[in-house]
Amino acid sequence: MSLAIAIQDADDADLAFLIEYDHHVGQTVLADKVARAEVVIARRSRDPIGWLRFGYFWDSIPFMNMLFVLAPYRGQGVGRRLVTFWEDRMRQAGHSSVLTSTQSNESAQHFYRRIGY
């Protein structure tokens, strides 16, 4: 049975959650990315449980910068659903490919390989 979640663009109400958990970029960057619809949020009920943040490599190729799911929800398909939602949206926007990258010693590599990266 799949975890019941909703996925949508982040909005200003999500900024406190993002600032609390995403320590890789500053508050101003997060606010700008939310305003440009470059952050996608997964929610269980109304509570945010994960996000995907992206930008554009060479200003044209969608590049996933951050995928994060709160620990209690990992291993339940939330990350995969965030990525699929984002890939579908990028395809609808006319992009034929997307990118991401991990460090060679990150366990996330295994996740990305399983979903075809």
C-alpha positions in Angstrom: 0.0 0.0 0.0 1.4 3.4 -1.0 1.7 6.3 1.4 -1.0 8.8 0.7 0.8 12.0 -0.3 0.1 15.1 -2.4 2.8 16.7 -4.5 2.7 20.3 -5.6 4.8 23.4 -6.1 6.1 24.9 -2.8 4.6 28.2 -1.8 5.5 30.9 0.7 3.8 28.9 3.5 6.5 26.2 3.0 9.4 28.5 3.5 9.7 27.9 7.3 9.9 24.1 6.6 12.4 24.5 3.9 14.6 26.9 5.9 14.6 24.5 8.8 15.7 21.5 6.8 17.5 22.7 3.7 20.9 24.0 4.9 22.5 23.9 1.5 21.3 27.3 0.3 20.3 30.5 2.1 16.8 31.8 2.9 16.9 34.3 0.1 17.8 31.6 -2.5 15.0 29.4 -1.1 12.5 32.2 -1.3 13.5 33.0 -4.9 13.3 29.4 -6.0 9.8 29.0 -4.4 8.7 32.2 -6.3 10.1 30.7 -9.6 8.4 27.3 -8.9 11.7 25.5 -8.6 10.8 23.6 -5.4 8.3 20.8 -5.3 6.8 19.7 -1.9 5.4 16.3 -0.9 2.8 16.5 1.8 1.1 13.9 4.0 -2.2 15.5 5.0 -1.2 19.2 5.1 2.3 18.5 6.6 5.4 18.8 4.3 7.4 15.6 4.4 9.9 16.1 1.6 11.0 18.3 -1.3 12.8 18.4 -4.6 14.7 21.6 -5.5 16.0 22.2 -9.0 17.6 24.7 -11.3 18.9 24.7 -14.8 22.3 23.5 -16.0 23.7 25.8 -18.7 20.5 27.7 -18.1 18.5 25.2 -20.2 18.7 21.6 -18.8 16.7 20.9 -15.7 19.1 19.9 -12.9 17.9 18.4 -9.6 19.9 20.0 -6.9 18.3 18.5 -3.8 15.9 15.7 -3.0 15.1 15.2 0.6 12.5 13.1 2.5 12.1 13.3 6.3 13.5 10.2 7.9 10.1 8.6 9.0 8.9 8.6 5.4 12.0 7.2 3.7 11.7 3.9 1.9 8.0 4.4 1.2 8.2 5.8 -2.4 8.1 9.5 -1.5 11.4 10.3 -3.2 10.5 8.3 -6.3 7.1 10.1 -6.5 8.8 13.5 -6.2 11.2 12.7 -9.0 8.5 11.3 -11.2 6.3 14.4 -10.7 9.3 16.6 -11.5 10.3 14.6 -14.6 6.7 14.7 -15.9 6.5 18.4 -15.4 9.8 19.0 -17.2 8.7 16.8 -20.1 5.4 18.8 -20.3 7.6 22.0 -20.4 9.4 20.6 -23.5 12.6 19.3 -21.9 13.9 16.0 -23.4 16.3 15.3 -20.6 17.0 16.1 -16.9 20.2 15.8 -14.8 21.3 15.2 -11.3 24.6 14.4 -9.6 25.8 12.8 -6.4 29.2 12.4 -4.7 30.8 9.0 -5.3 30.4 8.0 -1.7 26.8 9.0 -1.3 24.2 6.2 -0.6 21.8 8.2 -2.7 23.6 6.9 -5.8 21.8 3.6 -5.3 18.4 5.3 -5.3 19.1 7.2 -8.5 20.4 4.1 -10.2 17.3 2.2 -9.3 15.1 4.8 -10.9 17.2 5.0 -14.0 19.8 7.7 -13.6 
